[in-house]
Structure formats: C-alpha cells, structure tokens
Amino acid sequence: MKKEIVVIGLGYVGLPSVMNHVENGHQVIGFDIDQRKIESLNRGVSYLDTMSNESITEMLKKETVFTADEQMLKDRDVYIIDVPTPIDDHKIPDLSYVKSAVSLIEDKVKVGSLIILESTTYPGTTEEYLVEKFAAKGYNIGTDLYIAYSPERIDPGNTESLSAKIPRIVAGYTKNCLAQAKALYGDHVSAVSSLKIAELAKIYENTFRLVNIALADELQKITDNLEISVGEVLEAAATKPFGFMKFTPNLGIGGHCIPVDPYYLTWLMEKRGIDTPLISTAGQINDSMLDYHLHKINDYLVERGEKLGELKVAILGVTYKKNVADIRMSSVRKLMEKLGETTEHIVAYDDVLHAYYTKEDEKICCLENNYHELTSFDLVIYAVDHERYEENKPKIIENSRLFYDLTTV
Ligand SMILES: NC(=O)c1ccc[n+]([C@@H]2O[C@H](COP(=O)([O-])OP(=O)(O)OC[C@H]3O[C@@H](n4cnc5c(N)ncnc54)[C@H](O)[C@@H]3O)[C@@H](O)[C@H]2O)c1
C-alpha cells in the first residue's frame, strides 16, 4: 500500500533511503535542516558521490519532496530518522541529532504513524529517546503509534553492495511495531526479538571490524620487525577456506562508523561498570598507527639522507576510503597536520573528493591527469588508492623523485 514517508536527514544513509522508498512506490518527503542540501536537491544536483544527478531527477519526477519546512512533517504515515550519531572529543556519544529529530516530529505524528530509527547507536537508545518520549505524551506504543529500530548497513564506495539488497535487521518495541516495520522494508529483512538486540548487533558488526583491523595493524608491526611482507602473510593466511577473514592494516581507520560506533559500546559499558578492554585496546592500536607510519616515513627519508623539513611534499588521496568523496575523520588529513609541523610545503591532491567538496579553506587540489605536476615536489606520499590513481600508478611513480606508498601492504 502506498504510504507517505518522511526521511529525516538526507546524508549518505538518508538520501539512498529516499530513493529506495520512492522506487517501492511510496510518496516520500526528504527532510533536512541543511537548506543548501535541499536547494541542491531541488535543482537536481547531488552533493553525494554515491548518488547521481539522474537519480535525483528521477526522484523529483516521481513527486518526491525535498524540504526544510517542518510543517511538511505533519500527519505522515512513516518517519525514518537517519541523522548523525557522532562522538565528541572525549569519545562520548553525541545523541543531540537524534534528540532534535525526535523533537521535530513529537507534535506532528498522527495516530497510526510508524517511527523508525536507522541511525547507529547504543542499545537502549530507541527506548530512551523515542518510546519513553511518545509514551509520556500519552501514546500507547504498539496500538496507536509504532516504534521500530533498523540499523543501516550501507557501504559507500562498494558498488557490489547496493543498499536495497543488503539484508536489514529489524526490531519493534512490540510485535505490532515489528509487523509494521517488516511490511515497509519488504524482502531481505531479518527480524530480531528486541530493540536492544538490533542496536547492539549493528555496533558489534563495526566493533568486529575495528578489532580485526587492529589485529592486522599489529601484524604489520610484527612483520616490519621481522622484515617480511605483511601482505604476503595475509594472502597466505587467506588461502584457508574457513575460519579466517582477511583485514588489512592501515594508517588508522577513518570515516564515521568504525572509529566511532565501538565507543558507543565502551561508553555504555563503562557507565554500567563493565570493562571492555579488547575494544578499548583495538581503538588505541588504531589511534597509534598514524605515529607509527610517521616514524616509517621518517626512517625512509633518513635512509636516503633526506630531511622532511627541507622537502616539498605532495599527498595523493585524502578521503577516508578509496573511491569515496568523504573526508570525515580521514587519517590522511591528520597525517597532513602532523607533517605540517615539520614542513610548510605540503600540497594535497584528491581528484575524487574535488568533484564534490566545496569548503574552500581546505585547499585540496586536483591533478586532472597532469601527473607531470608531481615533478615539482621532492616527496610524493601515495595515501589513498582511488581507482583513477591506481590506473595511473606507473606514471605517478615515474614523476616522483621520492615515492612513499601507504596503500600497499
Ligand atoms: N555513512 C555510512 O556509511 C553509514 C553506514 C551505516 C550507518 N550509518 C549511520 O547512519 C546515520 C547517518 O549517517 P550519515 O553518514 O548518513 O550522516 P550524514 O552526515 O551523511 O547525513 C546526516 C544528515 O542529517 C542531517 N541532520 C542533522 N540533524 C538533523 C535534524 N535534526 N533534522 C533533519 N536533518 C538533520 C544533516 O544535515 C545531514 O544531511 C549515522 O548514525 C551513521 O552512523 C552511516
């Protein structure tokens, strides 16, 4: 049955969610507090590398509404919340966006509305921030208002895992809530018995990745010391057809999921008096990788009789992940800051980011296939293996006086 669906928060998760529900034949209202995003969408221009302008135009043709007008939120069938859930400087969960999204709709839902939180968060959030709030307003949850939680698993940059095909975990506050949410998502749904299970499952998925990447980081330190190739060890281990999953070491995990979500869990457990030393240590190992690689870069230069302070440095790739125009929590950016303490001459290039990035103060340049430009630098640090750089890697190396590769293990 065609429903009126509001998606709150039109970022990496919310915008594809709008598209999925439009494709399923629903009338969708995409709401965001960022007026510039709304204007851009209404001009048919995407601000995400993961969404084409054509897709935006298609959605507009199907009468999708993109708005920052709160009045448009009134009396809809479904409200889906896709707002950020970051951590602060002390690695404490920041639920302020969820809180404000709930405040926006608290007086606008109607009897029979379904509200689904999709943002990643600690177990207990949906009950604390949604169920309790609406129950206090007199709603009988499960009878006259339905509340569910369904975490997003989208993997930006991974073209093989289109979000609509990834199985969804769904939980409802009551059986009725779950039935309503399941009916909305359709196929590929894995129902679980409580909101907390769905919330924790998502965080556990990302904690699993953090812990295993930290283990690979530690392997890197071990193989460096033994003077053998970490890549070859990993490839050899990966020939085992069961019980092993390959994770690769890196400069430090960036983005807004893996370096963030595990701290939702450690914070919650600390509050409840439970130690989670493995997760905390994995976080520390991840944080240590930047200094580790800085030392390695320095050793590389010392071996060649070079001094960082005297060199002009080009960094190739700044985003947190290959082929994705997202710079949030990028370790390369942190690397640039650290290198900047020793040399003033650093220029960063990112041709993937450049097409979407608008903040002028960041001064990130574009090579546009002019690899000869690299000859004006002393050291090229190859930091992100975007496809377009990988295809031209021999040219990049050819034009680099000193070439340091952070992407091969
Ligand atoms: N990006 C990913 O790869 C990914 C994957 C899985 C889960 N998640 C989770 O999904 C959630 C959203 O992440 P994202 O990457 O889409 O974030 P994002 O920053 O790309 O987008 C969030 C959007 O919400 C808007 N917003 C903030 N407060 C709002 C409010 N009160 N009302 C309306 N709009 C508001 C922002 O303007 C922004 O456009 C987070 O919890 C994140 O952890 C993200």
The ligand as an SDF file (V2000), in Angstrom:
LIG
                    3D

 44 48  0  0  0  0  0  0  0  0999 V2000
   27.5670    6.7720    6.0300 N   0  0  0  0  0  0  0  0  0  0  0  0
   27.6340    5.4590    6.2270 C   0  0  0  0  0  0  0  0  0  0  0  0
   28.3590    4.7560    5.5410 O   0  0  0  0  0  0  0  0  0  0  0  0
   26.7870    4.7960    7.2840 C   0  0  0  0  0  0  0  0  0  0  0  0
   26.6140    3.4080    7.2190 C   0  0  0  0  0  0  0  0  0  0  0  0
   25.8180    2.7920    8.1680 C   0  0  0  0  0  0  0  0  0  0  0  0
   25.2370    3.5490    9.1800 C   0  0  0  0  0  0  0  0  0  0  0  0
   25.4490    4.8980    9.2320 N   0  0  0  0  0  0  0  0  0  0  0  0
   24.7810    5.6450   10.3110 C   0  0  0  0  0  0  0  0  0  0  0  0
   23.6870    6.3510    9.7310 O   0  0  0  0  0  0  0  0  0  0  0  0
   23.4980    7.5920   10.4220 C   0  0  0  0  0  0  0  0  0  0  0  0
   23.5490    8.7400    9.4300 C   0  0  0  0  0  0  0  0  0  0  0  0
   24.8450    8.7690    8.8570 O   0  0  0  0  0  0  0  0  0  0  0  0
   25.1700    9.5470    7.5040 P   0  0  0  0  0  0  0  0  0  0  0  0
   26.5140    9.0740    7.0810 O   0  0  0  0  0  0  0  0  0  0  0  0
   24.0390    9.4510    6.5670 O   0  0  0  0  0  0  0  0  0  0  0  0
   25.2940   11.0380    8.0250 O   0  0  0  0  0  0  0  0  0  0  0  0
   25.4070   12.3380    7.1410 P   0  0  0  0  0  0  0  0  0  0  0  0
   26.1440   13.3270    7.9540 O   0  0  0  0  0  0  0  0  0  0  0  0
   25.8810   11.9980    5.7640 O   0  0  0  0  0  0  0  0  0  0  0  0
   23.8960   12.8210    6.9930 O   0  0  0  0  0  0  0  0  0  0  0  0
   23.1190   13.1970    8.0780 C   0  0  0  0  0  0  0  0  0  0  0  0
   22.1640   14.2890    7.6360 C   0  0  0  0  0  0  0  0  0  0  0  0
   21.2950   14.5890    8.7310 O   0  0  0  0  0  0  0  0  0  0  0  0
   21.0340   15.9770    8.7150 C   0  0  0  0  0  0  0  0  0  0  0  0
   20.5110   16.3550   10.0200 N   0  0  0  0  0  0  0  0  0  0  0  0
   21.1650   16.5170   11.1850 C   0  0  0  0  0  0  0  0  0  0  0  0
   20.2800   16.8180   12.1660 N   0  0  0  0  0  0  0  0  0  0  0  0
   19.0610   16.8440   11.5950 C   0  0  0  0  0  0  0  0  0  0  0  0
   17.7530   17.0880   12.0870 C   0  0  0  0  0  0  0  0  0  0  0  0
   17.5220   17.3500   13.3640 N   0  0  0  0  0  0  0  0  0  0  0  0
   16.7300   17.0550   11.2210 N   0  0  0  0  0  0  0  0  0  0  0  0
   16.9480   16.7900    9.9160 C   0  0  0  0  0  0  0  0  0  0  0  0
   18.1410   16.5380    9.3900 N   0  0  0  0  0  0  0  0  0  0  0  0
   19.1990   16.5610   10.2310 C   0  0  0  0  0  0  0  0  0  0  0  0
   22.3530   16.5890    8.3230 C   0  0  0  0  0  0  0  0  0  0  0  0
   22.1840   17.8930    7.8120 O   0  0  0  0  0  0  0  0  0  0  0  0
   22.8490   15.5970    7.2530 C   0  0  0  0  0  0  0  0  0  0  0  0
   22.4280   15.9810    5.9650 O   0  0  0  0  0  0  0  0  0  0  0  0
   24.5770    7.6360   11.4940 C   0  0  0  0  0  0  0  0  0  0  0  0
   24.0620    7.1100   12.6730 O   0  0  0  0  0  0  0  0  0  0  0  0
   25.6480    6.7120   10.9530 C   0  0  0  0  0  0  0  0  0  0  0  0
   26.4420    6.1570   11.9790 O   0  0  0  0  0  0  0  0  0  0  0  0
   26.2010    5.5390    8.2980 C   0  0  0  0  0  0  0  0  0  0  0  0
  1  2  1  0
  2  3  2  0
  2  4  1  0
  4  5  1  0
  4 44  2  0
  5  6  2  0
  6  7  1  0
  7  8  2  0
  8  9  1  0
  8 44  1  0
  9 10  1  0
  9 42  1  0
 10 11  1  0
 11 12  1  0
 11 40  1  0
 12 13  1  0
 13 14  1  0
 14 15  2  0
 14 16  1  0
 14 17  1  0
 17 18  1  0
 18 19  2  0
 18 20  1  0
 18 21  1  0
 21 22  1  0
 22 23  1  0
 23 24  1  0
 23 38  1  0
 24 25  1  0
 25 26  1  0
 25 36  1  0
 26 27  1  0
 26 35  1  0
 27 28  2  0
 28 29  1  0
 29 30  1  0
 29 35  2  0
 30 31  1  0
 30 32  2  0
 32 33  1  0
 33 34  2  0
 34 35  1  0
 36 37  1  0
 36 38  1  0
 38 39  1  0
 40 41  1  0
 40 42  1  0
 42 43  1  0
M  CHG  2   8   1  16  -1
M  END
$$$$
